[in-house]
Amino acid sequence: MGKVLGDVLGLAAAVAVSPLPIVALIIVLATPRGRVNGLVFATGWVVGLSALGAVMLVIGSQGDATSHGQPADWVGALKLALGVALVLFAVRLWRHRPTDVTQAQLPRWMAAIDRFTPVKVFLLALLLSAGNLKNAPLTIAAAASISSSGLPAGQQIAALAIFVLIASVGLLTPLGVFLIMGERAKSMLGNWKEWAVRHNTAVMAVLFFVFGLKLLGDGIGVLSS
């Protein structure tokens, strides 16, 4: 199990460093029902990652993710495709990053978050976790690594749970600060939000590129073995 955790923890860390979802959570925490909505958001995030990972585990178990003790070719092809996609996204983001970070702006839909009901907050968290252009490929790649490890089902589920936990640290940190400090946390969280907004595009581009290359290497390694 140690080997598969070594393969997926880096991917989990990349998911955890997701500026836009963190900004969305901080905005949610600033609403009148911030405590409740924050917990709902975190729940939606965890559910989204868990569900996407679980679906990939099921697909892997039905598609023979291992062959003679090694990952099957389709696992390598999947990682190769995801790697290419991430690298292309990285190049596109880098080319369109703001030249002046002080001019960086939030997406328009974020202006409506303070009016979201708990159901909408939950659905937003699902979208930002399982539907995110960075998080979804990384989660799929991590689940593919787990399903191709040859571990028993129980250990695969445990590995996925560890992945989801590490991938949620970026969100759980501001949520924990808010739950512990209450109103005193707003100034600190506001500073975090400002930094994340300014550097979101650059951070995402670098993460896309680095982990895209990692997936490319993993895919080539599987296909050439």
C-alpha positions, 0 to 999 in steps of 0.5 A, a space after each residue: 500500500 505504501 507504493 500506491 500512496 507514494 504515487 497518489 499523495 503528490 496528486 492529492 497535494 496538487 488538488 489541495 492547492 486549488 485557489 479558486 475553490 478556496 476563494 469560493 469557500 472564504 466567500 461562503 464563510 463570509 455569508 450570514 450562515 457562514 458556519 453552516 454553509 462552510 460545512 455544507 461546502 466542505 461536505 460537497 467537496 469531499 463527496 465530489 472527490 470521493 464519488 469521482 474516485 469511487 467510479 474510477 475504482 469500479 471501472 478499474 476493477 471491471 476493466 482489469 487495471 492490472 496485467 501480470 502484476 503491472 498496470 494494464 495498457 489502458 491505465 497508461 493510455 489514460 494517464 498519457 491522455 490526462 497528462 497531455 490535457 493538463 500540459 495544454 491547459 497549463 500553456 493556455 492559462 500561462 499565456 492568458 495570465 494577467 500581466 498585472 496581478 492587482 488587476 486579477 478579478 474573480 469569475 462573475 458567478 462568484 458575486 452571487 455566492 452570498 445568495 446561495 442556498 445550502 443546496 446550491 452551495 453543496 452543488 457548487 462544491 461538487 462542481 469545483 471538486 469533481 468537475 474542476 479542469 484540474 482536480 478531475 483529471 488528477 483524481 481520475 489519475 490517482 484512482 487509476 493508480 489505486 485500481 491498478 495497484 493490485 491491492 485488495 478492495 478494502 485497501 484500495 478504498 482506504 487509499 482513496 480515503 487518504 487521497 481525499 483527505 489530503 486533497 481536502 486540506 486546502 479547504 479544511 484549513 480555512 474552514 477550521 480557522 473560521 470555526 475556531 476563531 469565528 469573526 476574528 478570522 475574517 481579516 486573515 481569511 480576507 488576506 488569503 482570498 486576496 492572495 489567491 485571487 491575484 495568483 490563481 492563474 499562475 498557480 494553476 498553470 504551474 500545477 497543470 504543467 508539473 503534474 501534466 508532465 508527471 502523468 505523461 511520464 507515468 503513462 509512458 512508463 506503463 505503456 513501455 513496460 
